[in-house]
Amino acid sequence: MTAKESILLKKITMNINNKKLTVLQIATLNRPIRHDLGYGPIETVIYNIDKGLHKLSHHSIVACSGDSCVVGEQYTTIEKSFSEYWSIKTSVQRENMRRHLALSLERANKDDIDIIHMHDAIMVEYIFKGVFKSPVPIVMTLHVPAAEKEAFDRWKELFKSSSNVYFVPISEYQRNQHQGLVNMQKVIHHGVDVEDYPFKSNPGEQNYLFSIGRITQDKGQDKAIEIAKKTGSRLILAGNVQNKAKDRAFFKTLEKSFDLVTDAGKPFAGSDYYEKVMKPILDSDNQIIYIGEVDSAQKRLWYRHAQATLFPIQWGEPFGLVMIESMACGTPVLALNKGSVPEIVIHKKTGYIMDSIDEIIEAVKVIPLINPIDCRTHIKDNFSIASMAGKYSDLYHQILEVSTLCLKTSQ
């Protein structure tokens, strides 16, 4: 390469790194992309990435269902999301997914899109099967654990290092699970907007443990109940039951332990919600209380007023938004040492990471030793939307730099 060519390439690199990008996120369709969802972990991440990119002055576009409400530009592809996070896909849903992807890629072909950001392995599979063709590089966030990556197993042999799809793991634990996948990038942890999470001003007032998540054996709600009973603690249990036979059967086994079942997803906001919904529940003499599915604003109040959030998972969780949401409120996390937990919780500083349920039971006694400020600061410093969006922005620029340099070099 001549000196003149070297200078030219440096200028190209500088221009790319300073450029404000147009990013098209192709959303999942299970639930709408909104800030006020109850259960919808992938949709929450999509919303947060959009919000973060918008704050960085990138042109963020989200291809999604019409019942969504995003921060950047909304590009509607189908009228309504599937509403349910899990269901047996019908022919109508399959057709809606194809329509969603076709219209999204039609938008991408308008020449103003720099990067496509995807979140659904099945949609990426359509591209690699030749059903659709992407005009620009694709970033794919790996939301699913290796045990559920059937799509990757079916077509990863089609991948080449020259492929324009770049995979982003959400934890080191998950990255190790997906070893062998080409174009694997550095880990980018999920992030939340810490200012959206109310901070506990008086940690001594709380008198309950909190557990939230999809009701399924992997999440360990039965273990949370065991912890509460053996420590004499009150347990507030929140979460939805998906339309899976295994999950419904598991919920049936939990029901006999409930002292109260109530709907805490009522439409009250702020202090009204605490006074009219939370306080009557907390003033009761019931120990094990199931409150159903709550929305994002409501769950933040349950986090805020809890002694600690229990996370006794029974599998290798790829990330676990529950942990960072809890700590953002200043509420420590008591978790089993599985999956990504050691990457997220700092043992004895923002919670306790234990190897057994008996050890978690002992840890309940020392919850007051955790400083809520340390919990919140940890999230601000390591798991903010700004941090997550900044890392994705850097990755987009790196990918575009490589693409542009390869093009210029070949020319």
N, C-alpha and C positions, 0 to 999 in steps of 0.2 A: 504494500500500500504506500502510495506517495505521500509526502508531507501535506500536499494540497487536499488529497482525499481524506487524510486523517483529520485535518481541520474541519472539513465539511461534515464528517461523521460526528465530531464533537458538537458542532452547531446543531445538528439534527437532534442529538441526545438532549441538549439543553432546552431546545424548543419543545420536545415531547414532555420533559419533566415539569415544565412551567405551564403546560397547557391545561385548561379546564376541560374536562372530558364530558362526553355524553354517554351515559351508561344506561343500558336497558336491562332491567331485572325482569326475568320471566318468572312470575310467581307460581306457587302451587295453587291448587283450586279447592282444597278440602274445606278451607274456611277463608273468609275475606281478609284482606290485609288492612288491619285497623289497629289503633292504639288501645282499644278498650276490650280486647278479647279476653275470654276466660282461659280455656285451654286452646292453644294453637302455637306451639313452640317454634315451628319453622316460619309461620306467618309473622310471629313477633320479631324474629331475626330479620326477615325481609323488610318489615316496617322500620326497624332500627337502622339497617344499612341505608335505606332510602333517606331517613332523617339525617344521618351522619354525612352522607354524600352531599345533601342539600346544604348543610351548614358549611361544608368545604367549598361551596359555590360551584360544584359540578352540576351539570344538567342531569338530574336523576329522573328516569322514566320507569314506571312500574306497569308492566302488562299484567292485568289482573281482572277479577270479576267486578261487575258493576256495583256490588254492595260493599266494595272496599272504600277506604278513605285514607289516602297517602299524603305525605308532606310535599313531595315533588310533583311531577306531572303524572297523572293517571291516564293510562291507555287501556280502555275497556275492551275486552275480547269476548266475554260471555256475560249474560245478564246477571247471573247469580252463582255464588259458590255452591259447592256440594253440601254445605252446612254441617255435615258429619265428618269427623276426622278419620274415621275408618268405616268402610262399607265394601260390600262385594260390588265391584265396578260393573255397572250395567252398560248396555250398548249406548245409551244416551250419554252417560258419563264419558265413555271412550270417545264418542263423537265430539263432545264438548272439549275434551283434552286436545284432540287433533285440530279442532277449530281454533282453540286458544293458541296452540303452537304455530299454526299456519299464519294467523293474523299477527302474532308477535314477530315472526321472521319476515313477514311482509313489511312490518314497520322497520325492521332492522335493515331492509334493503333500500331505504330512502337516503342512504349515503351520509347521514349525519351521525350515525351511531359508531362509537369507538370500540365499545366492549359490550358483550352480552354476559349477564351474570345469571346463572341458572341454579336451581335448588332441587330438582327432581330428576333422578337417574333414568326414569322411564322416558322422560322427554328428551334427554340427551341420547338415549338409545334410538329414538326415531331418527335423529340426525345421522348417527353412525350406520343405520340400516339404509340410509340413502333416501328416506321418505322426505326429509327436508334438508336444505343445505344452508349453512350459516355463512354470511358474507364477511364476518369479523371474528376475532378470537373470542373464545368462551371461557369464562371462569365458572367452575362448578364447586359449590360448597358441599362438602361431604357430611350431610346430616345423619346418615344412617350408619349403624355399626357394621362391622365386617360380616357378622352373622346374618344380616338382612340385605346383603348387597347382591341379590341374585342377578340383577341387571349387569353389574360389573363382571360377574363370573361368566355370563353368556357372551359378552362381546369385548372384553378387555384385550383379547388377542388381536382385535382390529386396531388397537391403539399403536401409534408409532411415536417416537420422540419428536417427530416433526409435526405431530397433530396440533391443531389449534385449540384444543381443550386442555385447560389447566385446572388441576384438582387441589382444593384447599381443605385440609383436615382442620377440625375444630378443637383438637387436643393432641398432645403427644401420644397419649394412649391410643387414640383412634388412628393416628398416623402409622404407628407400629402395626396395627391391625391390617392396614391396607398396603402393607409392603408389597412391592412388585408392580404397583400401579404407576404407569409412566406419567411424566409431567406433574409429579407430586410436588407441591409447593410447601413453604414454611407454614407452620400452624398459625392460624388467626383465631384467637378466642372470641367468643361472643361478648357483646357489651351492652350495657343499659345506660340510660340517661339518669344519672344518680340524683339529679335535682327533682326528678319525678317521684322519688321515693321519700316518704316522710320519715324523719329521723326521730328515734325514741328519745324523749327529753328526760324521762325518769325511769331507768331500767328496773328499779326496785318494785314497781307497781304490778308487773305482769305475774299472772298466776296460772299460765297454761303453756303447754308445748303445742307446736303447730306442725302439721304434716299436710302437704298439698301436692297433687299430681294425679295423673291418670290412675284410676283404681285398677291395679293389676299386680300379680304376685311379684313381678320384677321390681316394683317400687317399694315393696316391703311394708305395706300398711298394717299387716298382721304383726309385724315386728314392732311397729310404732305403738300399737295397742299394748303389746307385751311390756314395752318400756314404761308406758304410762301406768299400767297396773302395778308393776313391781316397784315403782318409785312413788306411788300414791299421787301422781300428777294428773291434772286435768289434760285431756287431749282434744284439740280441735282438728278434725279431719276433713279436708276439702278435696274435691276432685270429681271428675266425670267418669261414668262407666260407659265404655264404648260398646258398640253392638257386636261384641265377640262372645261366643259361648263360654270360652275359658275365663274371660273377665267377669261375666255375669255370675258364673259359678263361684268365683273367688269372692265377689261381693256378698253373695249369700252366706258364705262362711264368716264374713265379718259382721253381718247384721246382728247376730246373737250377742255380740259384745257391745253394741250401741246402747247407751242409756237414753239418748235423745237423737232423733232424726228431724232436721228442720231445714227449711230453704232459706239460706242466707244470701241468695242472689237477688234480693229485692232492690227495686230502683230508688235507693236513697243515696244521696251524695254527702261526702264530708262528715261534719258533726252530726247531721241527721242520721246517717247510716250507723255511726257508733251508738248514738242514743236510742234509736228505734230498733236496731237489729242486733248489734254486738252486745250491748249492755244487758238486755234481758237474758241472753244466752249465758253470759258470763256470771250473772247474778244467780243463776240456778244452781242447784246442788248436783247436777249431773256431771259425771266424770268423762265418759267417752262420748263425744258429740260429733255426729256427721252432719255437715252443713251443705253438702252438694257442691255444685260448681259455682264459683264466684268470678266476677269480672276483674280486670286488672287493677282498677282503683280500689275495689273492695279487698282484694287479697293483700294489697300493700298495707292496709290498716290492720289486717290480721297478723301480718309479719311484724309490724311496728310494735304491737302490744304483747307479743309472745315473749316468753323467757328464752326460747330457742326454737329453731326449726330442725325437725328430725329428718334425716336422710339415710335411712337404713336399707339402701338399695341391695338387691339380690343378684345384680348382674353388672357387667362392665359398662356403665353409663358413659357415652361418648363426650358429654359435656355436663348438662344439668343447670339450666337457667335458674331453677329454684334456689340454688346456693348463692348465686350472685345477687338475686333479688332480695333474699333475706338479709345478707350482709350489707346491702345498700341502705337498708333501714336501721342498721346497727345491731341486728339480731344475729347472734352466733349460730353456727351450724354444727349439729352432732351427726356425724356420718360414719358409715362403714368404709373401710379402706379398699375401695374397688374402683375400677375404671379411672376416670379423670379426677376423682376427688382430691388426690394429693397435689394436683396442679392448681386447684381453685381455693381450697381452704388451707390456712396456715395453722398447723396444730398448736394448740395452747395460746394462740393469739387472736384468731378470728373464729375459733371453734375447736372441736376435738375430732380427730380422725382415729377411729378404733378398729380393732380386728375382730371384735365379737359384740354381740348384743349385751352380754354381761358387762363388758367394759363401758359401753354407752350408758348403761344403767348407773354405773359408778360416776361417770362424767356428769350426769345430771346434778350431782351434789356440788360441782365446782363451776357451774355456769356463771355465777356472779364474778368469777375471777377474770372473765373476758370483758375488755373495755369496748363498749359499742362504737366509740370513735375509731378504734383500730379497725373494726369491721368495715365501716364506711370508707375510711381512708384507703384501705386495701382495694376496694372496688373502684374508687376514683382513680387510683394510680395504675390499675392493671386491667380493669374490665369496663371501661367507659365506652360509650358510643363513639366519642372522639377518637379514642385509641383504635377501636375496631375499624372505623371508617378510614382513618389515616393509613392503616396497614393495607386495606383493600385498595386505596388510592395509589399507594406506592407500588403494589403488585400490578395494577392496571398499567401504570406508566412503564414498569419494567417489561411487561409483555409487549407493549406497543413499541418500546425501544428496540427489542430483539427483532420484532417483525419488520420494523422500518429499516434497521441496519442490514438484515438479511436481504431485503428487497433492493436496497441501494448497492450492496456488495455484489449481488447477482447481476445488477445492471452494469 
